[in-house]
Amino acid sequence: MKKKLPKFKNEAEERKFWQKHDSSEYVDWSDAEEVVLHKLKPSTKTISIRLPESMIDELKILANKRDVPYQSLLKIFLSERINSELNQ
């Protein structure tokens, strides 16, 4: 028997509740359907990385050929390499 969900006054109160309670005590997740949020962007974090100027210049040339910003191309390259390393 699942516990009854309390009524919440606002989102902040509900957030506090879920920080301290296990949802499996209140919700039957076996009936849940998987949802894919196609337009959801992953959160990002700004980092500082030092690269040789020549590497940045070459990256900009490659990015220009693909008509993408060089930072985006760098993320693509990193993502491909990470996936390759993880799937070995």
Secondary structure, DSSP 8 states (H G I E B T S, - for coil): --------SSHHHHHHHHHHS-GGGT--GGG------TT-------------HHHHHHHHHHHHHHTS-HHHHHHHHHHHHHHHHHT-
